[in-house]
Each structure stands twice: as C-alpha cells, then as structure tokens.
Amino acid sequence: MLFNPRTYDPVQFDERTRRLLRATVDWFESRGKKALIDTYVDRAWYGDFLEFAAKEGLFAEFLTPASADGSKRWDTARIAELNEILGFYGLGYWYTWQVTILGLGPVWQSENEAVRARAAKLLTEGHVMAFGLSERTHGADIYSTDMILTPDGEGGFTASGSKYYIGNGNVAGLVSVFGRRSDVEGPDGYVFFAADSRHEAYHLVKNVVNSQMYVSEFRLDSYPVHVEDVLHTGKAAFDAALNTVNVGKFNLCTASIGICEHAMYEAVTHAHNRVLYGRKVTDFPHVRRELTDAYTRLTAMKLFSDRAVDYFRSASPDDRRYLLFNPMTKMKVTTEGEKVIDLMWDVIAAKGFETDTYFDKAARDIRGLPKLEGTVHVNLALILKFMANYLFDPAEYPAVPSRLDPADDTFLFQQGPARGLGAIRFHDWRTAYDAHAHLPNVARFREQADGLCTLLLTHAPSEAQQQDLDFLLEIGQLFALVVYGQLVLEQAELTGTDADLLDEIFDVLVRDFSAHATELHGKSSTTDEQATWALAHVRRPVSDAGRAARVWTQVEALSGAYVMQP
C-alpha cells in the first residue's frame, strides 16, 4: 500500500511519465538523507531541486495543459503521484511545486493567449510561478483586497499594494495577482493580472516564515499593468480565484500521505528493533495498537484520495460531485495525517525529536497542510452545503472508473461560476456500504450513518443552531465520516484491498464516529433529544484478535523495508 523508493515502478503511467517520476525519486535518493536533513535544518533554499526540475522539464511536462501545448497534458492522476513523492522527501519541495500550480490556475482559465503562451514558455525554461491572492490584513478573504489598480488613461492600469503569504514570490517568473479597480465598486471591479517578480516596480519585502520555503511578502508600487497582462476582470476574476483554489487544495492530501509514509518507515523500523524492559517495543499491546491505527488511517487516506482523483478527472458541468470530495481531501485527509504522526510519535517518543531523522521534520510539517488553502473549519462549513442532497436525494450517474488514462483534464480550467453548490446531486452512498455489509465494522458503521440520517430527519438543527457554527461543525464531522467511508469502500472494491485491512479501517471509523457523537452530546446548544441520540449512537467496534494479528503482520513488514540512502 505504501510508496517505497526501493521498489517503485509506476507502471500505470505512460513511459515519459514513468521516466520523470523515477528520475525524481532517483535524484532525491542519490542526494541522500544527510543533504536532505542539512538543507532543512539550515533553511537552505532548494535551488538544486529547481535546477533538477528545470533540466528534466518536470514542471513543464506535468503542469502544461494540452490547450497550451498539444504535446503535454494536465493529468490529475500523475500530479497526485508527484505530490506524494515530493511530500515523501520534504514539504518544501512539494510547496514550490504547489504554489506554481496555484499561480498557473488563473492563467490556464484565461482567454488571454499572450499570457498563456508566456506561461508555457516560462515553464519550459524552468521557471516557477506564484499566486498573489492573500494579504496580511485580509488573509485569503477575496471580498476584501487592498491591491488597487488605477486606470492609466491608455486602457491599462498601475497597481499598488502588497501581498502576503505568497510562495515563490522571490523568484516567480509569473505571479498571478488579484486586485480591484479604484474606479469600480463591487464585484465588477475585480481584476486578475500577470506580474513579473523581476520588474523594478515589484519589491520583495521578506520571507515571512522561518523555514526552507520562501513564503514572501511583496509590494507593488505603480506597477504597470498593460492590457495584455490582464487575465480576468469582474466576477470572472472572483470565480478564477475560487476555481484555482479548487484545483490547488486537492494537492494537500497526497502531500500529507507522502510525509506520513516516510515517517512510518522510520517509526516502525525504530520501534521494531528496540528492546525495553527485556521486550521488543513492538511486543507491547499498546504499541501494536497505536502503530496499527496509524497504518490503517494512512491506508484509508490513500484509498480515499485515489478515488477522489477519479471524480476530479471525470467532472463536467453535469457532474460536479468533486466539489464535495475536494474539500474532504483538504480537510479530512490532512487532519488524518496529523493523527498518524501523533500515533507514531507516542511510540517512538524522544526519537521523534532527533535532528538526524526525517520524523522530526514530518512532525513539524504535517501541521501546516490542514491550515493551507482554507482552514479545516472553512472546509467543514463548505461540505455542509452538500449534506441534504448527499444523504437524502441521490441521483443516477454512470459508473466512474479508475482514471489512470493519459487524458488532459480540461474541465478543471472550465469550471465556470463558483456557485450552486446546494443543487449538486450525488449517487446513492448506501451502494458502497451495501457491497461490504459482510464486514462486521462496515455494518456497524452503517448503523451509525443511518442514525445520522434519523437525527437530521427527526431532530434537525433549529434555526438558532444553524447559526451556531460550533454546533454545526460537529454535525459536519459526523457527515464527513460517511463520505470518507464511501470513497474508501469504492476504492477498496476497485483495487481488491485486503478484507482484514478494510475492516480494521472501519474499526477506526466506528470509534471516530462515537467520539464526535460524544462531542455533540457535550455542546451547550445541543437539545435533550439530540443528546440522547448522540449517546445512543456511541458504538464499540467489532473486535477480532485474528484480524488484528493479520493486519499487524502488514505493519511489522515495514520494519527495514525502506531506509533512505545516507
């Protein structure tokens, strides 16, 4: 289930993709663990990685859609694969790639052929990009921006203002910048334009983080924005911002997976080869439980994310189910990554602080992913918009297959207006659960999921509770588990996932549902009827010593399975 550089051969992709993925792995492995750690500790800019990427044409190959270069494609499946690899070796390497994706979003959505051609050429030359949306005062609140564009009387503008939290802002060949016109009020005044970090009116202020990454503050002072630099205006600029985040936030899940995979090899290898009180550490029952929970949570992260790729790639104006699964990957998978690291850290204890480990870096970096591209709370609130239709009003759709075909994902840059979420329909979530009802913990979790439907039908949140985000977010957590379990089951069916492992995953989900039900019981605004429901839906998972032992052998096999080159 886990990525292992020793045995990695991405046979599911075409030959050119396989070569680039394998070359990326080989570059990191030949560079070695000491260099990886030293540059992290020294907060050294990863120029050597960018030189490698430029030489190989890595970003150009993976991030140029066919509409800009017919020999290339924007393929979410292989982008997800590279996310995982880069996360495996370090968040910084993934981050420079991620913000390039964000910077390209408004460009590839634009009809401005001059800027599109410029971006394609810059990628070919090995440049990275940046996404100038966030501001120090407003964060990513795109309703409020202090980047002001003043008409210059010749059809263009001069732009003045600052941006904050902008990755690659120190070197970006192209920065997609969001602002508003000084002479137009409201949404019609929004503008997205292309800037160049090398321009004399572009002032780099500082790196706002203490890390290897360069997350910049920059300022524009009367920066000339010509007509040919404008990407979007009015409401289209607003939609481009949201749709870019839709494309970019998906990458967070597979980066989390990569980080957790590398950390797991280290943690299991350390624990399995350490003796305390005359016993191997992994002989202690609590250690086995924690490492097994970490492994099952990580495999669930992979199953969910892989299946979400299929919906992303199969999206169309008539099938926008990805707009639920996308914030789920950002919110649910990344927070699961934190739990995976915490479970392993409880086992390896002080080892997790040591400078010469990857784990020490993973424990820091895994915290960042739930906080990028909208907080967990923002994405939880977003998925609530889909809950009624998802649970109660299913629709018919053609079956979505595994999408590993070498196709260009054109719809991602043709998403259209960012509205109408409450009208999106979904196929019947019960189908996946019914297909696996023979697994004891799937059946038990299904009882809890059905109970959530009963709660919403008989004791739905009152008008006052619907204004209480603290209360609603707990409902959102319960709903998220149902969605999560559905895609885990769908991917398990497609890939033939081991039944013991799948039932162990749902052992975890039963406990998680019970924990959130208990939290709901304790909320001050929960009614007596809702509190009674909450306690009634706390369940114990179905235990099976034989199943647990068989899954443990999968965890145990990770010991020594991968150790990075010195």
Residue pairs with C-beta under 8 A, 6 or more apart in sequence:
1 298
1 299
1 302
1 501
1 554
2 261
2 264
2 265
2 298
2 302
2 558
3 84
3 85
3 88
3 258
3 261
4 265
4 561
4 562
5 25
5 28
5 29
5 88
5 562
5 564
6 561
6 562
8 21
8 22
8 25
9 18
9 22
10 17
10 18
10 21
10 22
10 81
11 18
12 77
12 404
13 21
13 77
13 78
13 81
13 404
13 406
14 406
16 61
17 61
17 75
17 78
17 406
20 56
20 57
20 58
20 61
20 62
21 78
21 81
21 82
21 85
23 56
24 52
24 56
24 58
24 82
24 85
24 86
25 85
27 49
27 52
28 36
28 89
29 564
29 565
30 565
31 48
32 564
32 565
32 566
33 356
33 358
33 564
33 565
33 566
34 566
36 89
36 90
36 358
36 564
37 355
37 356
37 357
37 358
37 361
38 44
39 46
39 212
40 90
40 92
40 212
40 361
41 355
43 210
43 211
43 212
44 212
45 212
45 214
46 92
46 93
46 96
46 212
49 93
49 96
50 96
50 126
50 128
50 171
51 126
52 58
53 59
53 97
53 126
54 125
54 126
54 127
55 126
57 124
57 126
58 82
59 97
59 100
59 123
59 126
59 128
60 72
60 120
60 123
60 124
60 126
61 72
62 74
62 75
62 78
62 79
62 82
63 74
63 79
63 100
63 101
63 104
63 123
64 72
64 73
64 74
64 120
64 123
65 72
65 73
65 74
65 108
65 408
65 409
65 410
65 413
66 72
66 73
66 74
66 408
66 410
67 108
67 116
67 408
67 410
67 413
68 108
68 116
68 117
68 119
68 120
69 120
73 406
73 407
73 408
73 409
74 108
74 408
74 409
74 410
74 412
74 413
75 313
75 406
75 407
75 408
75 409
76 250
76 309
76 312
76 313
76 403
76 409
76 412
77 309
77 313
77 403
77 404
79 101
79 251
80 250
80 251
80 254
80 305
80 306
80 309
81 254
82 97
83 94
83 97
83 98
83 251
83 254
83 255
83 258
84 254
84 255
84 257
84 258
84 261
85 258
86 93
86 94
86 97
86 255
86 258
87 94
87 254
87 255
87 256
87 257
87 258
87 259
88 258
88 259
88 261
88 262
89 258
89 262
90 212
90 361
90 365
91 213
91 255
91 259
91 361
91 365
91 368
91 369
92 211
92 212
92 213
94 251
94 255
94 258
95 167
95 213
96 128
96 167
96 168
96 213
97 128
98 167
98 248
98 251
98 252
98 255
99 128
99 129
99 130
99 131
99 166
99 167
99 168
100 128
100 129
100 130
100 168
101 247
101 248
101 251
102 129
102 130
102 131
102 133
102 167
102 176
102 244
102 245
102 247
102 248
103 128
103 129
103 130
103 131
103 168
103 172
103 174
103 175
103 176
104 119
104 129
104 176
105 131
105 176
105 240
105 243
105 244
105 245
105 247
105 248
105 413
106 131
106 176
106 192
106 231
106 232
106 237
106 240
106 241
106 244
107 115
107 116
107 119
107 129
107 174
107 176
107 194
107 231
108 116
108 119
108 413
109 231
109 232
109 240
109 243
109 244
109 413
109 414
109 415
110 116
110 192
110 231
110 232
110 240
112 228
112 230
112 231
114 228
115 174
115 194
115 228
115 229
115 231
118 174
118 194
119 129
119 174
119 194
122 129
122 173
122 174
125 173
127 171
127 172
127 173
127 174
128 168
128 171
128 172
128 173
129 168
129 172
129 173
129 174
129 175
129 176
130 166
130 167
130 168
130 169
130 172
130 174
130 175
130 176
130 197
130 216
131 166
131 167
131 175
131 176
131 244
131 248
132 147
132 163
132 166
132 169
132 175
132 176
132 177
132 178
132 195
132 218
133 140
133 142
133 163
133 178
133 241
134 140
134 163
134 164
134 165
134 166
135 144
135 145
135 146
135 147
135 161
135 162
135 163
135 164
136 162
136 164
136 165
136 217
137 144
137 146
138 144
138 145
138 146
139 165
140 245
140 374
142 178
142 190
142 238
142 241
142 242
145 161
145 178
145 179
145 180
145 190
146 161
146 162
147 159
147 160
147 161
147 162
147 163
147 177
147 178
147 179
147 180
147 220
148 159
148 160
148 161
148 179
148 180
148 181
148 182
149 157
149 158
149 159
149 179
149 180
149 181
149 182
149 191
149 193
149 225
150 157
150 158
150 159
150 160
150 181
150 182
150 183
151 157
151 181
151 182
151 183
152 158
152 224
155 227
156 224
156 225
156 226
156 227
156 229
157 181
157 191
157 193
157 224
157 225
158 222
158 223
158 224
158 225
159 177
159 179
159 193
159 195
159 220
159 222
159 223
159 225
160 220
160 221
160 222
160 223
161 179
161 219
161 220
162 205
162 217
162 218
162 219
162 220
163 169
163 177
163 216
163 217
163 218
163 219
164 208
164 217
165 208
165 215
165 217
166 175
166 215
166 216
166 217
166 218
167 213
167 214
167 215
167 216
168 214
168 216
169 175
169 197
169 204
169 214
169 215
169 216
169 217
169 218
170 197
170 204
170 207
170 214
170 216
171 197
171 214
172 197
173 196
173 197
173 198
174 194
174 195
174 196
175 194
175 195
175 196
175 197
175 202
175 218
176 192
176 193
176 194
176 231
176 244
177 192
177 193
177 194
177 195
177 220
178 190
178 191
178 192
178 237
178 241
179 190
179 191
179 193
180 189
180 190
180 191
181 189
181 190
181 191
183 189
187 234
187 235
187 238
188 233
188 234
188 235
189 234
190 232
190 233
190 234
190 235
190 237
190 238
191 225
191 230
191 232
191 233
191 237
192 230
192 231
192 232
192 233
192 237
192 240
192 241
193 225
193 229
193 230
193 231
194 229
194 231
195 202
195 220
195 223
195 225
195 229
196 202
197 204
197 218
199 223
201 220
201 221
201 222
201 223
201 224
202 218
202 219
202 220
202 223
203 218
203 219
203 220
203 221
204 216
204 217
204 218
205 216
205 217
205 218
205 219
206 216
206 217
207 213
207 214
207 215
207 216
208 215
208 216
208 217
209 215
231 237
231 240
232 239
232 240
235 417
238 418
239 415
239 416
239 417
239 418
242 418
243 412
243 413
243 415
243 418
245 373
245 374
246 323
246 326
246 412
246 415
246 418
247 412
247 413
248 373
249 326
249 327
249 329
249 330
249 372
249 373
249 374
249 379
250 308
250 312
250 326
250 329
250 330
252 329
252 330
252 333
252 334
252 369
252 370
252 372
252 373
253 301
253 304
253 305
253 308
253 329
253 330
253 333
253 334
254 305
255 369
256 301
256 333
256 334
256 336
256 337
256 366
256 369
257 298
257 301
257 302
257 305
257 333
257 337
259 337
259 341
259 362
259 365
259 366
259 369
260 294
260 298
260 301
260 337
260 340
260 341
260 362
260 366
261 298
262 358
262 362
262 564
263 340
263 341
263 344
263 358
263 359
263 362
263 363
263 366
264 294
264 295
264 298
264 340
264 344
264 558
265 558
265 561
265 562
265 563
266 348
266 357
266 358
266 359
267 291
267 294
267 344
267 345
267 347
267 348
267 352
267 359
268 282
268 291
268 344
268 555
268 556
268 558
268 559
269 558
269 559
269 560
269 561
269 563
270 348
270 351
271 281
271 282
271 287
271 291
271 347
271 348
272 280
272 281
272 282
272 556
272 559
272 560
273 280
273 559
273 560
274 280
274 281
275 281
281 287
281 347
282 288
282 291
282 556
282 559
287 347
288 548
288 552
288 555
290 343
290 344
290 346
290 347
291 343
291 344
291 347
291 555
292 504
292 548
292 551
292 552
292 555
293 343
293 508
294 339
294 340
294 343
294 344
295 551
295 554
295 555
295 558
296 501
296 504
296 505
296 507
296 508
296 551
297 336
297 339
297 340
297 343
297 505
297 508
298 336
298 340
299 497
299 501
299 505
300 336
300 484
300 488
300 505
300 508
300 509
301 333
301 336
301 337
301 340
303 487
303 488
303 491
303 492
303 495
303 497
303 505
304 328
304 329
304 332
304 333
304 484
304 487
304 488
304 491
305 329
305 333
306 491
306 495
307 325
307 487
307 488
307 490
307 491
307 494
308 322
308 325
308 326
308 328
308 329
308 487
309 403
310 400
310 401
310 402
310 403
311 321
311 322
311 325
311 400
312 322
312 325
312 326
312 409
312 412
313 403
313 407
313 409
314 400
314 403
315 321
315 322
315 411
315 412
316 411
317 411
317 416
319 397
320 424
321 397
321 424
321 426
321 427
323 386
323 421
323 424
324 383
324 386
324 390
324 424
324 426
324 483
325 483
325 487
327 374
327 379
327 380
327 382
327 383
328 379
328 383
328 480
328 483
328 484
328 487
330 370
330 373
330 374
330 379
331 370
331 376
331 379
331 380
331 383
331 480
332 480
332 484
334 369
334 370
334 376
335 370
335 376
337 366
337 369
337 370
338 366
338 367
338 370
341 362
341 363
341 366
344 352
344 359
345 352
345 359
345 363
348 359
351 357
351 359
352 359
352 360
352 363
353 360
354 360
358 564
370 376
374 382
377 469
377 473
380 473
380 476
380 477
380 480
381 469
381 472
381 473
381 476
382 421
383 476
383 479
383 480
383 483
384 472
384 475
384 476
384 479
385 421
385 422
386 421
386 422
386 424
386 426
387 456
387 475
387 476
387 479
388 422
389 422
389 423
389 424
389 425
389 426
390 426
390 429
390 479
390 483
391 429
391 452
391 453
391 456
391 479
391 482
392 453
392 456
392 457
393 425
394 425
394 426
394 427
394 428
394 429
395 425
395 426
395 427
396 427
397 427
402 494
429 449
429 482
429 483
429 486
430 446
432 485
432 486
432 487
432 489
432 490
432 493
433 442
433 445
433 446
433 449
433 485
433 486
433 489
435 489
435 493
436 442
436 489
436 492
436 493
436 502
437 443
437 446
439 499
439 502
439 503
439 506
440 503
440 542
440 544
441 503
441 504
441 505
441 506
441 507
441 509
441 510
441 541
441 542
442 485
442 489
442 502
442 503
442 506
444 506
444 510
444 539
444 541
444 542
445 481
445 485
445 506
445 509
445 510
445 513
447 537
447 539
448 510
448 513
448 514
448 517
448 537
448 539
449 481
449 482
449 485
449 513
451 533
451 536
451 537
452 478
452 479
452 482
452 537
454 533
455 530
455 533
455 537
456 475
458 529
459 527
459 529
459 530
459 533
461 471
461 472
461 475
462 527
464 525
465 471
465 472
465 525
466 472
468 525
470 523
470 525
471 520
471 523
471 525
471 526
474 516
474 519
474 520
474 523
475 520
477 516
477 519
478 513
478 516
478 517
478 520
481 509
481 512
481 513
481 516
484 509
485 506
485 509
488 502
488 505
489 502
491 497
492 502
498 554
500 547
500 550
500 551
501 551
501 554
503 542
503 544
503 547
504 547
504 548
504 551
506 541
507 541
507 542
507 543
508 541
510 539
510 540
510 541
511 541
513 537
513 539
514 537
514 538
514 539
514 540
517 534
517 535
517 537
517 538
518 534
518 535
518 538
520 526
520 530
520 531
520 534
521 531
521 534
521 535
526 534
